[in-house]
Each structure stands twice: as C-alpha cells, then as structure tokens.
C-alpha cells in the first residue's frame, strides 16, 4: 500500500515538473515587429451585459513605441510600451484633438490601448487581456508577421 502511494506521489511530481517546464517555454520578452490579429470585448455592465464586440487589429512594436490600428474606433493609438514579468504596459499618447479619436457616440473608451495587461508570447503568437473600468473583459490575439 505504501509503495502504491509512493508511486502515485512520484508520478504526480514528475507530471508537475513537466508542466512547469512547458510553461517556461513561453517567452517573457516580445520581439519587435508587426502583429496582426483580433480583439474581443465581453461586456458585463448592466447597460451592455451580454454584449460583445470584436474586430481586426494591427500592432507594431519598435524601440519601446507602439502603433495600434483597428477597423473600429479608436482607429489609431500610439504610445510607449514596456514589459515586466507577465505584464505588458501600454502608455497611450493622447491625441491632439477630438478628431484624432475618430469616434462615434457609441465609442468604448476601453478600446484605447492603455494600461497594464496580462500577456503571453510563444515566439509567434501573442495574446494579452485586461478588465477595464469594471465594465468588460478585453482580449487581444495576434500573430507575428
């Protein structure tokens, strides 16, 4: 009986070791370049509960700066980015005029790429996400070009 329990323990530890080893394969640094992908927002505030929004995006990362374009407003975001552990931080440079937002009356300010996001990058695919303003879950998925 003791050998049986010891055997299960050894197999469990071995499995844990292998799963931890695979997680280390995910890079903590993002290579500069162009990424094309999608975003999805799942809203959970009362006025939009159950709604979702999605679109296509392009993200360009170079020398600590980012340029983000989307098929829905905001159609352009630019700013600085940095990486710390499993977080990517986007610091949005505010537009010089309201026309730069290219917004509609239904504009979701949470779509502006700004804040601290959880992220993962495997060398080809990158994803990051955030809950903003207690109103929605914003998820972005990209592939390096």
CNS distance restraints for C-alpha pairs under 8 A (distance, minus, plus):
assign (resid   1 and name CA) (resid   5 and name CA) 6.40 0.50 0.50
assign (resid   2 and name CA) (resid   6 and name CA) 6.05 0.50 0.50
assign (resid   3 and name CA) (resid   7 and name CA) 5.92 0.50 0.50
assign (resid   4 and name CA) (resid   8 and name CA) 6.30 0.50 0.50
assign (resid   5 and name CA) (resid   9 and name CA) 6.18 0.50 0.50
assign (resid   6 and name CA) (resid  10 and name CA) 6.19 0.50 0.50
assign (resid   7 and name CA) (resid  11 and name CA) 6.22 0.50 0.50
assign (resid   8 and name CA) (resid  12 and name CA) 6.05 0.50 0.50
assign (resid   9 and name CA) (resid  13 and name CA) 6.16 0.50 0.50
assign (resid  10 and name CA) (resid  14 and name CA) 6.10 0.50 0.50
assign (resid  11 and name CA) (resid  15 and name CA) 6.13 0.50 0.50
assign (resid  12 and name CA) (resid  16 and name CA) 6.20 0.50 0.50
assign (resid  13 and name CA) (resid  17 and name CA) 6.12 0.50 0.50
assign (resid  14 and name CA) (resid  18 and name CA) 6.30 0.50 0.50
assign (resid  15 and name CA) (resid  19 and name CA) 6.22 0.50 0.50
assign (resid  16 and name CA) (resid  20 and name CA) 6.16 0.50 0.50
assign (resid  17 and name CA) (resid  21 and name CA) 6.16 0.50 0.50
assign (resid  18 and name CA) (resid  22 and name CA) 6.36 0.50 0.50
assign (resid  19 and name CA) (resid  23 and name CA) 6.45 0.50 0.50
assign (resid  20 and name CA) (resid  24 and name CA) 6.52 0.50 0.50
assign (resid  21 and name CA) (resid  25 and name CA) 7.02 0.50 0.50
assign (resid  22 and name CA) (resid  26 and name CA) 7.69 0.50 0.50
assign (resid  25 and name CA) (resid 122 and name CA) 7.24 0.50 0.50
assign (resid  26 and name CA) (resid 120 and name CA) 6.78 0.50 0.50
assign (resid  26 and name CA) (resid 121 and name CA) 5.93 0.50 0.50
assign (resid  26 and name CA) (resid 122 and name CA) 4.81 0.50 0.50
assign (resid  26 and name CA) (resid 123 and name CA) 7.65 0.50 0.50
assign (resid  27 and name CA) (resid 120 and name CA) 7.34 0.50 0.50
assign (resid  27 and name CA) (resid 121 and name CA) 5.64 0.50 0.50
assign (resid  27 and name CA) (resid 122 and name CA) 5.67 0.50 0.50
assign (resid  27 and name CA) (resid 123 and name CA) 6.76 0.50 0.50
assign (resid  28 and name CA) (resid  83 and name CA) 7.95 0.50 0.50
assign (resid  28 and name CA) (resid  85 and name CA) 6.29 0.50 0.50
assign (resid  28 and name CA) (resid  86 and name CA) 6.48 0.50 0.50
assign (resid  28 and name CA) (resid 120 and name CA) 7.27 0.50 0.50
assign (resid  28 and name CA) (resid 121 and name CA) 6.95 0.50 0.50
assign (resid  29 and name CA) (resid  83 and name CA) 7.03 0.50 0.50
assign (resid  29 and name CA) (resid 121 and name CA) 7.46 0.50 0.50
assign (resid  30 and name CA) (resid 121 and name CA) 6.52 0.50 0.50
assign (resid  30 and name CA) (resid 123 and name CA) 7.53 0.50 0.50
assign (resid  31 and name CA) (resid  61 and name CA) 7.98 0.50 0.50
assign (resid  31 and name CA) (resid 123 and name CA) 7.65 0.50 0.50
assign (resid  32 and name CA) (resid  60 and name CA) 7.56 0.50 0.50
assign (resid  32 and name CA) (resid  61 and name CA) 5.00 0.50 0.50
assign (resid  32 and name CA) (resid  62 and name CA) 5.25 0.50 0.50
assign (resid  32 and name CA) (resid  63 and name CA) 7.55 0.50 0.50
assign (resid  33 and name CA) (resid  60 and name CA) 5.72 0.50 0.50
assign (resid  33 and name CA) (resid  61 and name CA) 5.35 0.50 0.50
assign (resid  33 and name CA) (resid  62 and name CA) 6.48 0.50 0.50
assign (resid  33 and name CA) (resid 144 and name CA) 7.07 0.50 0.50
assign (resid  33 and name CA) (resid 145 and name CA) 7.36 0.50 0.50
assign (resid  34 and name CA) (resid  58 and name CA) 7.10 0.50 0.50
assign (resid  34 and name CA) (resid  59 and name CA) 5.83 0.50 0.50
assign (resid  34 and name CA) (resid  60 and name CA) 4.43 0.50 0.50
assign (resid  34 and name CA) (resid  61 and name CA) 6.49 0.50 0.50
assign (resid  34 and name CA) (resid 144 and name CA) 5.95 0.50 0.50
assign (resid  34 and name CA) (resid 145 and name CA) 5.67 0.50 0.50
assign (resid  35 and name CA) (resid  58 and name CA) 5.71 0.50 0.50
assign (resid  35 and name CA) (resid  59 and name CA) 5.08 0.50 0.50
assign (resid  35 and name CA) (resid  60 and name CA) 6.22 0.50 0.50
assign (resid  35 and name CA) (resid 142 and name CA) 5.51 0.50 0.50
assign (resid  35 and name CA) (resid 143 and name CA) 5.25 0.50 0.50
assign (resid  35 and name CA) (resid 144 and name CA) 4.37 0.50 0.50
assign (resid  35 and name CA) (resid 145 and name CA) 5.69 0.50 0.50
assign (resid  36 and name CA) (resid  56 and name CA) 7.71 0.50 0.50
assign (resid  36 and name CA) (resid  57 and name CA) 5.92 0.50 0.50
assign (resid  36 and name CA) (resid  58 and name CA) 4.51 0.50 0.50
assign (resid  36 and name CA) (resid  59 and name CA) 6.38 0.50 0.50
assign (resid  36 and name CA) (resid 142 and name CA) 5.16 0.50 0.50
assign (resid  36 and name CA) (resid 143 and name CA) 5.51 0.50 0.50
assign (resid  36 and name CA) (resid 144 and name CA) 6.63 0.50 0.50
assign (resid  36 and name CA) (resid 145 and name CA) 7.00 0.50 0.50
assign (resid  37 and name CA) (resid  56 and name CA) 5.77 0.50 0.50
assign (resid  37 and name CA) (resid  57 and name CA) 5.32 0.50 0.50
assign (resid  37 and name CA) (resid  58 and name CA) 6.31 0.50 0.50
assign (resid  37 and name CA) (resid 140 and name CA) 7.33 0.50 0.50
assign (resid  37 and name CA) (resid 141 and name CA) 5.46 0.50 0.50
assign (resid  37 and name CA) (resid 142 and name CA) 4.06 0.50 0.50
assign (resid  37 and name CA) (resid 143 and name CA) 6.15 0.50 0.50
assign (resid  38 and name CA) (resid  54 and name CA) 6.98 0.50 0.50
assign (resid  38 and name CA) (resid  55 and name CA) 5.55 0.50 0.50
assign (resid  38 and name CA) (resid  56 and name CA) 4.36 0.50 0.50
assign (resid  38 and name CA) (resid  57 and name CA) 5.41 0.50 0.50
assign (resid  38 and name CA) (resid 140 and name CA) 5.83 0.50 0.50
assign (resid  38 and name CA) (resid 141 and name CA) 5.50 0.50 0.50
assign (resid  38 and name CA) (resid 142 and name CA) 6.55 0.50 0.50
assign (resid  39 and name CA) (resid  54 and name CA) 5.36 0.50 0.50
assign (resid  39 and name CA) (resid  55 and name CA) 5.63 0.50 0.50
assign (resid  39 and name CA) (resid  56 and name CA) 6.48 0.50 0.50
assign (resid  39 and name CA) (resid  57 and name CA) 7.03 0.50 0.50
assign (resid  39 and name CA) (resid 138 and name CA) 7.13 0.50 0.50
assign (resid  39 and name CA) (resid 139 and name CA) 5.54 0.50 0.50
assign (resid  39 and name CA) (resid 140 and name CA) 4.28 0.50 0.50
assign (resid  39 and name CA) (resid 141 and name CA) 6.33 0.50 0.50
assign (resid  40 and name CA) (resid  52 and name CA) 6.99 0.50 0.50
assign (resid  40 and name CA) (resid  53 and name CA) 5.61 0.50 0.50
assign (resid  40 and name CA) (resid  54 and name CA) 4.27 0.50 0.50
assign (resid  40 and name CA) (resid  55 and name CA) 6.90 0.50 0.50
assign (resid  40 and name CA) (resid 138 and name CA) 5.94 0.50 0.50
assign (resid  40 and name CA) (resid 139 and name CA) 5.33 0.50 0.50
assign (resid  40 and name CA) (resid 140 and name CA) 6.55 0.50 0.50
assign (resid  41 and name CA) (resid  52 and name CA) 5.32 0.50 0.50
assign (resid  41 and name CA) (resid  53 and name CA) 5.10 0.50 0.50
assign (resid  41 and name CA) (resid  54 and name CA) 6.29 0.50 0.50
assign (resid  41 and name CA) (resid 136 and name CA) 6.29 0.50 0.50
assign (resid  41 and name CA) (resid 137 and name CA) 5.50 0.50 0.50
assign (resid  41 and name CA) (resid 138 and name CA) 4.53 0.50 0.50
assign (resid  41 and name CA) (resid 139 and name CA) 6.36 0.50 0.50
assign (resid  42 and name CA) (resid  50 and name CA) 7.10 0.50 0.50
assign (resid  42 and name CA) (resid  51 and name CA) 6.31 0.50 0.50
assign (resid  42 and name CA) (resid  52 and name CA) 4.59 0.50 0.50
assign (resid  42 and name CA) (resid  53 and name CA) 6.85 0.50 0.50
assign (resid  42 and name CA) (resid 136 and name CA) 5.41 0.50 0.50
assign (resid  42 and name CA) (resid 137 and name CA) 5.21 0.50 0.50
assign (resid  42 and name CA) (resid 138 and name CA) 6.74 0.50 0.50
assign (resid  43 and name CA) (resid  48 and name CA) 5.88 0.50 0.50
assign (resid  43 and name CA) (resid  49 and name CA) 5.41 0.50 0.50
assign (resid  43 and name CA) (resid  50 and name CA) 6.07 0.50 0.50
assign (resid  43 and name CA) (resid  51 and name CA) 5.57 0.50 0.50
assign (resid  43 and name CA) (resid  52 and name CA) 5.92 0.50 0.50
assign (resid  43 and name CA) (resid 135 and name CA) 5.79 0.50 0.50
assign (resid  43 and name CA) (resid 136 and name CA) 4.08 0.50 0.50
assign (resid  43 and name CA) (resid 137 and name CA) 6.44 0.50 0.50
assign (resid  44 and name CA) (resid  48 and name CA) 6.49 0.50 0.50
assign (resid  44 and name CA) (resid  49 and name CA) 4.38 0.50 0.50
assign (resid  44 and name CA) (resid  50 and name CA) 6.32 0.50 0.50
assign (resid  44 and name CA) (resid  51 and name CA) 7.76 0.50 0.50
assign (resid  44 and name CA) (resid 134 and name CA) 7.91 0.50 0.50
assign (resid  44 and name CA) (resid 135 and name CA) 5.50 0.50 0.50
assign (resid  44 and name CA) (resid 136 and name CA) 5.50 0.50 0.50
assign (resid  45 and name CA) (resid  49 and name CA) 5.07 0.50 0.50
assign (resid  45 and name CA) (resid 134 and name CA) 7.35 0.50 0.50
assign (resid  45 and name CA) (resid 135 and name CA) 4.85 0.50 0.50
assign (resid  45 and name CA) (resid 136 and name CA) 7.08 0.50 0.50
assign (resid  55 and name CA) (resid  70 and name CA) 7.01 0.50 0.50
assign (resid  55 and name CA) (resid  71 and name CA) 6.20 0.50 0.50
assign (resid  55 and name CA) (resid  72 and name CA) 6.85 0.50 0.50
assign (resid  56 and name CA) (resid  70 and name CA) 5.86 0.50 0.50
assign (resid  56 and name CA) (resid  71 and name CA) 5.89 0.50 0.50
assign (resid  57 and name CA) (resid  68 and name CA) 7.07 0.50 0.50
assign (resid  57 and name CA) (resid  69 and name CA) 5.58 0.50 0.50
assign (resid  57 and name CA) (resid  70 and name CA) 4.37 0.50 0.50
assign (resid  57 and name CA) (resid  71 and name CA) 6.66 0.50 0.50
assign (resid  58 and name CA) (resid  68 and name CA) 5.72 0.50 0.50
assign (resid  58 and name CA) (resid  69 and name CA) 5.27 0.50 0.50
assign (resid  58 and name CA) (resid  70 and name CA) 6.53 0.50 0.50
assign (resid  59 and name CA) (resid  66 and name CA) 6.94 0.50 0.50
assign (resid  59 and name CA) (resid  67 and name CA) 5.78 0.50 0.50
assign (resid  59 and name CA) (resid  68 and name CA) 4.54 0.50 0.50
assign (resid  59 and name CA) (resid  69 and name CA) 6.61 0.50 0.50
assign (resid  60 and name CA) (resid  66 and name CA) 5.52 0.50 0.50
assign (resid  60 and name CA) (resid  67 and name CA) 5.13 0.50 0.50
assign (resid  60 and name CA) (resid  68 and name CA) 6.44 0.50 0.50
assign (resid  61 and name CA) (resid  65 and name CA) 5.88 0.50 0.50
assign (resid  61 and name CA) (resid  66 and name CA) 4.69 0.50 0.50
assign (resid  61 and name CA) (resid  67 and name CA) 6.80 0.50 0.50
assign (resid  62 and name CA) (resid  66 and name CA) 6.44 0.50 0.50
assign (resid  64 and name CA) (resid  80 and name CA) 5.59 0.50 0.50
assign (resid  64 and name CA) (resid  81 and name CA) 5.32 0.50 0.50
assign (resid  64 and name CA) (resid  82 and name CA) 6.40 0.50 0.50
assign (resid  65 and name CA) (resid  78 and name CA) 7.45 0.50 0.50
assign (resid  65 and name CA) (resid  79 and name CA) 5.64 0.50 0.50
assign (resid  65 and name CA) (resid  80 and name CA) 4.22 0.50 0.50
assign (resid  65 and name CA) (resid  81 and name CA) 5.72 0.50 0.50
assign (resid  66 and name CA) (resid  77 and name CA) 7.97 0.50 0.50
assign (resid  66 and name CA) (resid  78 and name CA) 5.55 0.50 0.50
assign (resid  66 and name CA) (resid  79 and name CA) 5.41 0.50 0.50
assign (resid  66 and name CA) (resid  80 and name CA) 5.70 0.50 0.50
assign (resid  66 and name CA) (resid  81 and name CA) 6.38 0.50 0.50
assign (resid  67 and name CA) (resid  76 and name CA) 7.20 0.50 0.50
assign (resid  67 and name CA) (resid  77 and name CA) 5.84 0.50 0.50
assign (resid  67 and name CA) (resid  78 and name CA) 4.53 0.50 0.50
assign (resid  67 and name CA) (resid  79 and name CA) 6.83 0.50 0.50
assign (resid  68 and name CA) (resid  75 and name CA) 7.82 0.50 0.50
assign (resid  68 and name CA) (resid  76 and name CA) 5.64 0.50 0.50
assign (resid  68 and name CA) (resid  77 and name CA) 5.00 0.50 0.50
assign (resid  68 and name CA) (resid  78 and name CA) 6.25 0.50 0.50
assign (resid  68 and name CA) (resid 113 and name CA) 7.60 0.50 0.50
assign (resid  69 and name CA) (resid  74 and name CA) 7.70 0.50 0.50
assign (resid  69 and name CA) (resid  75 and name CA) 5.16 0.50 0.50
assign (resid  69 and name CA) (resid  76 and name CA) 4.57 0.50 0.50
assign (resid  69 and name CA) (resid  77 and name CA) 6.50 0.50 0.50
assign (resid  70 and name CA) (resid  74 and name CA) 6.83 0.50 0.50
assign (resid  70 and name CA) (resid  75 and name CA) 4.73 0.50 0.50
assign (resid  70 and name CA) (resid  76 and name CA) 6.63 0.50 0.50
assign (resid  71 and name CA) (resid  75 and name CA) 6.11 0.50 0.50
assign (resid  73 and name CA) (resid 101 and name CA) 7.03 0.50 0.50
assign (resid  73 and name CA) (resid 102 and name CA) 5.94 0.50 0.50
assign (resid  73 and name CA) (resid 103 and name CA) 5.46 0.50 0.50
assign (resid  73 and name CA) (resid 104 and name CA) 7.65 0.50 0.50
assign (resid  73 and name CA) (resid 107 and name CA) 6.79 0.50 0.50
assign (resid  73 and name CA) (resid 111 and name CA) 7.74 0.50 0.50
assign (resid  74 and name CA) (resid 101 and name CA) 5.60 0.50 0.50
assign (resid  74 and name CA) (resid 102 and name CA) 6.08 0.50 0.50
assign (resid  74 and name CA) (resid 103 and name CA) 6.37 0.50 0.50
assign (resid  74 and name CA) (resid 107 and name CA) 7.95 0.50 0.50
assign (resid  74 and name CA) (resid 111 and name CA) 6.84 0.50 0.50
assign (resid  74 and name CA) (resid 112 and name CA) 6.38 0.50 0.50
assign (resid  75 and name CA) (resid 101 and name CA) 7.36 0.50 0.50
assign (resid  75 and name CA) (resid 102 and name CA) 6.66 0.50 0.50
assign (resid  76 and name CA) (resid 101 and name CA) 7.53 0.50 0.50
assign (resid  77 and name CA) (resid  92 and name CA) 6.78 0.50 0.50
assign (resid  77 and name CA) (resid  93 and name CA) 7.55 0.50 0.50
assign (resid  77 and name CA) (resid 112 and name CA) 6.71 0.50 0.50
assign (resid  77 and name CA) (resid 113 and name CA) 6.60 0.50 0.50
assign (resid  78 and name CA) (resid  92 and name CA) 5.95 0.50 0.50
assign (resid  78 and name CA) (resid  93 and name CA) 5.86 0.50 0.50
assign (resid  79 and name CA) (resid  90 and name CA) 6.95 0.50 0.50
assign (resid  79 and name CA) (resid  91 and name CA) 5.48 0.50 0.50
assign (resid  79 and name CA) (resid  92 and name CA) 4.50 0.50 0.50
assign (resid  79 and name CA) (resid  93 and name CA) 4.79 0.50 0.50
assign (resid  80 and name CA) (resid  90 and name CA) 5.91 0.50 0.50
assign (resid  80 and name CA) (resid  91 and name CA) 5.14 0.50 0.50
assign (resid  80 and name CA) (resid  92 and name CA) 6.69 0.50 0.50
assign (resid  80 and name CA) (resid  93 and name CA) 7.70 0.50 0.50
assign (resid  81 and name CA) (resid  88 and name CA) 6.96 0.50 0.50
assign (resid  81 and name CA) (resid  89 and name CA) 5.38 0.50 0.50
assign (resid  81 and name CA) (resid  90 and name CA) 4.53 0.50 0.50
assign (resid  81 and name CA) (resid  91 and name CA) 6.10 0.50 0.50
assign (resid  82 and name CA) (resid  88 and name CA) 5.84 0.50 0.50
assign (resid  82 and name CA) (resid  89 and name CA) 5.24 0.50 0.50
assign (resid  82 and name CA) (resid  90 and name CA) 6.86 0.50 0.50
assign (resid  83 and name CA) (resid  87 and name CA) 5.87 0.50 0.50
assign (resid  83 and name CA) (resid  88 and name CA) 4.54 0.50 0.50
assign (resid  83 and name CA) (resid  89 and name CA) 6.19 0.50 0.50
assign (resid  84 and name CA) (resid  88 and name CA) 6.39 0.50 0.50
assign (resid  84 and name CA) (resid  89 and name CA) 7.90 0.50 0.50
assign (resid  86 and name CA) (resid 118 and name CA) 5.89 0.50 0.50
assign (resid  86 and name CA) (resid 119 and name CA) 5.66 0.50 0.50
assign (resid  86 and name CA) (resid 120 and name CA) 6.83 0.50 0.50
assign (resid  87 and name CA) (resid 116 and name CA) 6.37 0.50 0.50
assign (resid  87 and name CA) (resid 117 and name CA) 5.45 0.50 0.50
assign (resid  87 and name CA) (resid 118 and name CA) 4.66 0.50 0.50
assign (resid  87 and name CA) (resid 119 and name CA) 5.58 0.50 0.50
assign (resid  88 and name CA) (resid 116 and name CA) 5.88 0.50 0.50
assign (resid  88 and name CA) (resid 117 and name CA) 5.33 0.50 0.50
assign (resid  88 and name CA) (resid 118 and name CA) 6.46 0.50 0.50
assign (resid  88 and name CA) (resid 119 and name CA) 6.29 0.50 0.50
assign (resid  88 and name CA) (resid 128 and name CA) 7.84 0.50 0.50
assign (resid  89 and name CA) (resid 114 and name CA) 7.35 0.50 0.50
assign (resid  89 and name CA) (resid 115 and name CA) 5.63 0.50 0.50
assign (resid  89 and name CA) (resid 116 and name CA) 4.45 0.50 0.50
assign (resid  89 and name CA) (resid 117 and name CA) 6.23 0.50 0.50
assign (resid  90 and name CA) (resid 113 and name CA) 6.36 0.50 0.50
assign (resid  90 and name CA) (resid 114 and name CA) 4.74 0.50 0.50
assign (resid  90 and name CA) (resid 115 and name CA) 5.28 0.50 0.50
assign (resid  90 and name CA) (resid 116 and name CA) 6.53 0.50 0.50
assign (resid  91 and name CA) (resid 113 and name CA) 7.73 0.50 0.50
assign (resid  91 and name CA) (resid 114 and name CA) 5.22 0.50 0.50
assign (resid  91 and name CA) (resid 115 and name CA) 6.41 0.50 0.50
assign (resid  92 and name CA) (resid 112 and name CA) 7.62 0.50 0.50
assign (resid  92 and name CA) (resid 113 and name CA) 6.50 0.50 0.50
assign (resid  92 and name CA) (resid 114 and name CA) 5.18 0.50 0.50
assign (resid  95 and name CA) (resid 100 and name CA) 5.64 0.50 0.50
assign (resid  95 and name CA) (resid 101 and name CA) 6.85 0.50 0.50
assign (resid  96 and name CA) (resid 100 and name CA) 6.90 0.50 0.50
assign (resid  97 and name CA) (resid 101 and name CA) 7.66 0.50 0.50
assign (resid  98 and name CA) (resid 102 and name CA) 7.53 0.50 0.50
assign (resid  99 and name CA) (resid 103 and name CA) 7.76 0.50 0.50
assign (resid 103 and name CA) (resid 107 and name CA) 5.59 0.50 0.50
assign (resid 110 and name CA) (resid 132 and name CA) 6.16 0.50 0.50
assign (resid 110 and name CA) (resid 133 and name CA) 7.46 0.50 0.50
assign (resid 110 and name CA) (resid 138 and name CA) 7.97 0.50 0.50
assign (resid 111 and name CA) (resid 138 and name CA) 7.77 0.50 0.50
assign (resid 116 and name CA) (resid 130 and name CA) 7.35 0.50 0.50
assign (resid 117 and name CA) (resid 128 and name CA) 5.88 0.50 0.50
assign (resid 117 and name CA) (resid 129 and name CA) 5.31 0.50 0.50
assign (resid 117 and name CA) (resid 130 and name CA) 5.15 0.50 0.50
assign (resid 118 and name CA) (resid 128 and name CA) 5.31 0.50 0.50
assign (resid 118 and name CA) (resid 129 and name CA) 5.45 0.50 0.50
assign (resid 118 and name CA) (resid 130 and name CA) 6.58 0.50 0.50
assign (resid 119 and name CA) (resid 126 and name CA) 7.24 0.50 0.50
assign (resid 119 and name CA) (resid 127 and name CA) 5.52 0.50 0.50
assign (resid 119 and name CA) (resid 128 and name CA) 4.04 0.50 0.50
assign (resid 119 and name CA) (resid 129 and name CA) 6.62 0.50 0.50
assign (resid 120 and name CA) (resid 126 and name CA) 5.65 0.50 0.50
assign (resid 120 and name CA) (resid 127 and name CA) 5.45 0.50 0.50
assign (resid 120 and name CA) (resid 128 and name CA) 6.47 0.50 0.50
assign (resid 121 and name CA) (resid 125 and name CA) 5.69 0.50 0.50
assign (resid 121 and name CA) (resid 126 and name CA) 4.30 0.50 0.50
assign (resid 121 and name CA) (resid 127 and name CA) 6.60 0.50 0.50
assign (resid 122 and name CA) (resid 126 and name CA) 6.68 0.50 0.50
assign (resid 123 and name CA) (resid 144 and name CA) 7.98 0.50 0.50
assign (resid 124 and name CA) (resid 143 and name CA) 5.75 0.50 0.50
assign (resid 124 and name CA) (resid 144 and name CA) 5.20 0.50 0.50
assign (resid 125 and name CA) (resid 141 and name CA) 7.41 0.50 0.50
assign (resid 125 and name CA) (resid 142 and name CA) 5.70 0.50 0.50
assign (resid 125 and name CA) (resid 143 and name CA) 4.49 0.50 0.50
assign (resid 125 and name CA) (resid 144 and name CA) 6.20 0.50 0.50
assign (resid 126 and name CA) (resid 141 and name CA) 5.94 0.50 0.50
assign (resid 126 and name CA) (resid 142 and name CA) 5.13 0.50 0.50
assign (resid 126 and name CA) (resid 143 and name CA) 6.23 0.50 0.50
assign (resid 126 and name CA) (resid 144 and name CA) 7.64 0.50 0.50
assign (resid 127 and name CA) (resid 139 and name CA) 7.33 0.50 0.50
assign (resid 127 and name CA) (resid 140 and name CA) 5.43 0.50 0.50
assign (resid 127 and name CA) (resid 141 and name CA) 4.41 0.50 0.50
assign (resid 127 and name CA) (resid 142 and name CA) 6.13 0.50 0.50
assign (resid 128 and name CA) (resid 139 and name CA) 5.96 0.50 0.50
assign (resid 128 and name CA) (resid 140 and name CA) 5.36 0.50 0.50
assign (resid 128 and name CA) (resid 141 and name CA) 6.81 0.50 0.50
assign (resid 129 and name CA) (resid 137 and name CA) 7.22 0.50 0.50
assign (resid 129 and name CA) (resid 138 and name CA) 5.43 0.50 0.50
assign (resid 129 and name CA) (resid 139 and name CA) 4.31 0.50 0.50
assign (resid 129 and name CA) (resid 140 and name CA) 6.15 0.50 0.50
assign (resid 130 and name CA) (resid 137 and name CA) 5.92 0.50 0.50
assign (resid 130 and name CA) (resid 138 and name CA) 5.35 0.50 0.50
assign (resid 130 and name CA) (resid 139 and name CA) 6.73 0.50 0.50
assign (resid 131 and name CA) (resid 135 and name CA) 7.34 0.50 0.50
assign (resid 131 and name CA) (resid 136 and name CA) 5.66 0.50 0.50
assign (resid 131 and name CA) (resid 137 and name CA) 4.50 0.50 0.50
assign (resid 131 and name CA) (resid 138 and name CA) 6.11 0.50 0.50
assign (resid 132 and name CA) (resid 136 and name CA) 5.90 0.50 0.50
assign (resid 132 and name CA) (resid 137 and name CA) 6.71 0.50 0.50
assign (resid 132 and name CA) (resid 138 and name CA) 7.40 0.50 0.50
